[in-house]
Amino acid sequence: MTTEMKKMVLVVAAFVCVLVVGAYAAHSDYGCDSCHTPHNAEALVGVPLWNGSETMKSFAGKMYTSTSMDAVTAEEPDGASKLCMSCHDGSNGHTYIGTHTKIDYDTGSPIVDDDGNPVNFAPTAWEDLSNSHPISFVYDEQLALDDGGLKNPTEDSGLGGSIADDMLDPAGKVQCTTCHDVHTSGVGENLLRGYDYFHGPNGGALCRVCHEK
């Protein structure tokens, strides 16, 4: 093998390693016990065999609200969102406080600093859900009618079933799991169910599963 060929092999190998490291792994790739237990499980809507992990922090007064929002949100996260926050609010020492990269909504590309590093929202942003997409509210036909900008949840989601079947929990609520699929590797950025959720040209397909505009 010539020197040039060896260099090429090394370059290809390095590129493959970058792809592997950069892939988003499913939560279950790291084990199931952070969320589930096979014995003495507790009950939580939308979470089979829940191990009982939940946030120790209160989000009272910190849930999303708006004068233009017709849905009624819970005072605290419930269902699968309650489980998600057990790790993503930093309560459990063996897990982490989530970070989220800021996106340029004109291009859909990550915002970087002068050194080329992605710029993230402050981790403490997860302690206040008032500036995040609302969760833990019922999304039904009446809400779609009242809102005027939401699709009827009986409509096709594009994922194989209806919006209600594919995006909502068993109580018919929007939760973190509406947009994030933690059991599937490599689903968009941050385990989102779609890739083009940004506000740039041809973006927002994930948002338009439920939103008319």
WOQUI-V307445 format. One record per residue. N is the residue number from 1. SS is DSSP state (a for helix, b for strand, c for the rest). PSI is psi in radians with two decimals (* if undefined). OMEGA is omega in degrees with one decimal (NA if undefined). Layout:
BEGIN
N_SS_PSI_OMEGA + N_SS_PSI_OMEGA
END
This chain:
BEGIN
1_c_2.28_-178.1 + 2_c_2.89_178.9 + 3_a_-0.70_179.8 + 4_a_-0.71_179.3 + 5_a_-0.69_178.1 + 6_a_-0.72_178.6 + 7_a_-0.71_180.0 + 8_a_-0.73_178.5 + 9_a_-0.75_180.0 + 10_a_-0.72_179.4 + 11_a_-0.79_179.5 + 12_a_-0.75_-179.9 + 13_a_-0.74_179.5 + 14_a_-0.69_-179.9 + 15_a_-0.74_178.9 + 16_a_-0.72_179.1 + 17_a_-0.71_178.8 + 18_a_-0.73_179.7 + 19_a_-0.74_-178.0 + 20_a_-0.80_-179.3 + 21_a_-0.63_-176.1 + 22_a_-0.14_-178.2 + 23_c_2.60_177.4 + 24_c_2.05_-178.9 + 25_c_2.55_176.7 + 26_c_2.62_178.0 + 27_a_-0.66_-176.9 + 28_a_-0.25_175.2 + 29_a_-0.32_-180.0 + 30_a_0.19_-178.4 + 31_c_2.88_-175.4 + 32_c_-0.28_-168.7 + 33_c_-0.18_176.4 + 34_c_-0.42_-177.6 + 35_c_-0.53_-171.3 + 36_b_2.79_173.4 + 37_c_2.45_-178.5 + 38_c_-0.24_-177.3 + 39_c_2.56_176.7 + 40_c_0.69_-179.5 + 41_c_2.70_176.5 + 42_b_2.87_-175.8 + 43_c_2.28_174.8 + 44_c_2.18_-176.5 + 45_c_2.21_177.5 + 46_c_0.00_-179.2 + 47_c_1.68_177.9 + 48_c_2.46_177.6 + 49_c_0.83_-179.8 + 50_b_2.35_-177.9 + 51_c_0.01_175.9 + 52_c_-0.03_178.9 + 53_c_2.28_177.2 + 54_c_2.76_-178.7 + 55_c_2.52_175.6 + 56_c_0.03_-178.3 + 57_c_2.61_177.6 + 58_c_2.39_176.7 + 59_c_0.31_177.4 + 60_c_2.20_-177.5 + 61_c_0.02_-178.0 + 62_c_0.22_175.6 + 63_b_2.68_-178.5 + 64_c_2.40_175.0 + 65_c_2.68_-178.5 + 66_c_2.56_178.0 + 67_c_-0.34_-179.5 + 68_c_0.04_-178.0 + 69_c_2.19_-178.2 + 70_c_-0.33_-179.7 + 71_c_2.73_176.6 + 72_c_2.01_-178.9 + 73_b_2.69_175.4 + 74_c_2.74_178.0 + 75_c_-0.48_178.2 + 76_c_2.69_175.7 + 77_c_2.42_175.9 + 78_c_-3.09_-179.4 + 79_a_-2.55_-177.6 + 80_a_-0.50_179.6 + 81_a_-0.59_177.2 + 82_a_-0.71_177.2 + 83_a_-0.79_-179.0 + 84_a_-0.75_-176.8 + 85_a_-0.25_177.4 + 86_a_-0.46_176.2 + 87_a_-0.72_-169.7 + 88_a_0.08_170.1 + 89_b_0.01_176.7 + 90_c_0.19_-177.1 + 91_c_-0.67_-177.1 + 92_c_2.22_-175.0 + 93_c_-0.47_-174.9 + 94_c_-0.02_178.5 + 95_c_-2.71_-169.7 + 96_c_2.80_170.4 + 97_b_2.21_-174.6 + 98_c_2.58_171.9 + 99_c_2.74_-178.3 + 100_c_2.20_-177.3 + 101_b_2.36_177.2 + 102_c_2.43_-176.0 + 103_b_2.41_171.5 + 104_b_1.90_-172.5 + 105_c_-0.17_175.5 + 106_c_-0.53_-176.4 + 107_c_-0.36_-176.0 + 108_c_0.11_-177.8 + 109_b_2.65_177.4 + 110_b_2.50_174.5 + 111_c_2.31_-178.6 + 112_b_2.75_177.5 + 113_c_-3.01_-176.1 + 114_c_-0.39_179.8 + 115_c_0.04_178.7 + 116_c_0.15_179.9 + 117_c_2.46_178.7 + 118_b_2.46_178.3 + 119_c_2.12_-177.9 + 120_b_2.65_168.7 + 121_c_2.68_179.0 + 122_c_2.38_179.6 + 123_a_-0.53_-178.6 + 124_a_-0.17_177.8 + 125_a_-0.44_179.9 + 126_a_-0.27_178.4 + 127_a_-0.18_-180.0 + 128_c_1.93_-176.1 + 129_b_0.16_-176.6 + 130_c_-0.27_178.9 + 131_c_0.34_177.3 + 132_c_2.86_177.7 + 133_c_2.34_-178.7 + 134_c_2.54_178.6 + 135_c_2.96_174.5 + 136_c_0.78_173.8 + 137_b_2.63_-179.7 + 138_b_2.25_177.4 + 139_c_1.73_-177.9 + 140_c_-3.08_-177.8 + 141_a_-0.62_-179.9 + 142_a_-0.70_178.2 + 143_a_-0.75_179.0 + 144_a_-0.67_179.4 + 145_a_-0.78_-178.9 + 146_a_-0.68_-175.1 + 147_a_-0.79_-179.3 + 148_c_-0.22_-179.8 + 149_c_0.07_179.5 + 150_b_2.58_176.8 + 151_c_2.69_173.7 + 152_c_2.24_-176.1 + 153_c_-0.12_175.0 + 154_c_-0.14_-179.5 + 155_c_2.82_-179.0 + 156_b_2.33_179.6 + 157_c_-0.32_-173.5 + 158_c_0.00_-179.2 + 159_c_0.14_178.1 + 160_c_-0.30_179.8 + 161_c_-2.75_178.0 + 162_b_2.95_175.1 + 163_a_-0.76_-179.1 + 164_a_-0.71_-177.9 + 165_a_-0.70_-171.1 + 166_a_-0.44_-171.0 + 167_a_-0.35_-174.6 + 168_c_2.77_178.5 + 169_c_3.08_-176.9 + 170_c_-0.34_177.3 + 171_c_0.10_-179.8 + 172_c_0.44_-176.5 + 173_b_2.61_170.0 + 174_b_2.25_179.0 + 175_c_-3.13_176.0 + 176_a_-0.63_-176.8 + 177_a_-0.12_174.3 + 178_a_-0.72_-178.0 + 179_a_-0.45_-177.0 + 180_b_2.36_177.6 + 181_c_1.70_-172.8 + 182_c_-0.13_-177.9 + 183_c_0.02_-178.1 + 184_c_2.22_-179.8 + 185_c_2.48_170.6 + 186_c_0.55_177.8 + 187_c_1.63_177.2 + 188_c_-2.95_176.6 + 189_a_2.38_-179.7 + 190_a_0.62_177.5 + 191_a_0.54_174.1 + 192_b_2.70_-178.6 + 193_c_-0.20_179.6 + 194_c_2.84_-176.5 + 195_c_-0.78_-172.2 + 196_c_1.16_-179.9 + 197_c_-0.11_-176.2 + 198_c_3.02_-174.1 + 199_c_0.16_-179.5 + 200_c_-3.02_179.5 + 201_c_2.31_179.1 + 202_c_0.25_179.9 + 203_c_3.08_173.5 + 204_c_0.27_-178.9 + 205_c_-0.68_179.3 + 206_c_-0.74_179.3 + 207_a_-0.66_-175.6 + 208_a_0.00_170.0 + 209_a_-0.67_-179.1 + 210_c_-0.60_-174.3 + 211_b_2.39_175.8 + 212_c_-0.51_-177.5 + 213_c_*_NA
END
